[in-house]
């Protein structure tokens, strides 16, 4: 039953959208009909007081004034009214939908509670995950002035004939590095678990 | 009628038209004829301007229009004053009277 009501509502909305063009045409037709009827009556009245057909036509047009300008002004007023009406229809339709949604939610509190809990958990989990990703990958580390200058340094050395690669750096290593061209600007070294600088 | 005169009239034009419709529904031609008759044709207003005013006042919900059959069996657009239109008419009426009496106080009443 409610499904049928929903369908009808959607169909009505679609009809409104697609009728827009023809509504505008109707407006033009009505406008012309109204003006023509007025001119016809004025002509008739003038003919009754002894005007010739040609003079009656001319006098009727003179009394009406600048046809193009007045017709445009009338049309503009009509279009504005149409817009206003559509806007108020949209507002009332939205309010009606909201009221309908509230009624539905209130009618089945169990479903409502489940949905609310599901959404709450989903939002919570997503927010938490985003916080972690952001901290690890997206935003620069805190308390570091030039975060883009922080590098991880791996050192290769030969020890007892074997090539060793490591990221552990001692203070003495640091002292050695400072003299090497290109590493003059090294300010600090820190051994984080897994190694680094 | 010169442009300045029309400018002066624009505020009162709405009032006159609402007054014309206060006694009953009329089509545009009827409103024009009513005003011409009551003013003995002294207000030479372009009839197109009256029609524009009708459409504008319909937009303000002071009037409502519908198509009907006129007394000589033709389709005509009839206008009807709304409750909001009557309120507007009363308001304009009161304002116009106090304005006119203030001017008369200075210039002397007609016939004095």
Boltz contact constraints between the chains, C-beta under 6 A:
constraints:
  - contact:
      token1: [A, 34]
      token2: [B, 77]
      max_distance: 6.0
  - contact:
      token1: [A, 37]
      token2: [B, 76]
      max_distance: 6.0
  - contact:
      token1: [A, 38]
      token2: [B, 28]
      max_distance: 6.0
  - contact:
      token1: [A, 38]
      token2: [B, 29]
      max_distance: 6.0
  - contact:
      token1: [A, 41]
      token2: [B, 29]
      max_distance: 6.0
  - contact:
      token1: [A, 63]
      token2: [B, 47]
      max_distance: 6.0
  - contact:
      token1: [A, 64]
      token2: [B, 47]
      max_distance: 6.0
  - contact:
      token1: [A, 64]
      token2: [B, 48]
      max_distance: 6.0
  - contact:
      token1: [A, 65]
      token2: [B, 46]
      max_distance: 6.0
  - contact:
      token1: [A, 65]
      token2: [B, 48]
      max_distance: 6.0
  - contact:
      token1: [A, 70]
      token2: [B, 48]
      max_distance: 6.0
  - contact:
      token1: [A, 70]
      token2: [B, 52]
      max_distance: 6.0
  - contact:
      token1: [A, 73]
      token2: [B, 52]
      max_distance: 6.0
  - contact:
      token1: [A, 74]
      token2: [B, 51]
      max_distance: 6.0
  - contact:
      token1: [A, 74]
      token2: [B, 52]
      max_distance: 6.0
  - contact:
      token1: [A, 74]
      token2: [B, 55]
      max_distance: 6.0
  - contact:
      token1: [A, 77]
      token2: [B, 55]
      max_distance: 6.0
  - contact:
      token1: [A, 77]
      token2: [B, 56]
      max_distance: 6.0
  - contact:
      token1: [A, 77]
      token2: [B, 59]
      max_distance: 6.0
  - contact:
      token1: [A, 78]
      token2: [B, 55]
      max_distance: 6.0
  - contact:
      token1: [A, 80]
      token2: [B, 59]
      max_distance: 6.0
  - contact:
      token1: [A, 81]
      token2: [B, 59]
      max_distance: 6.0
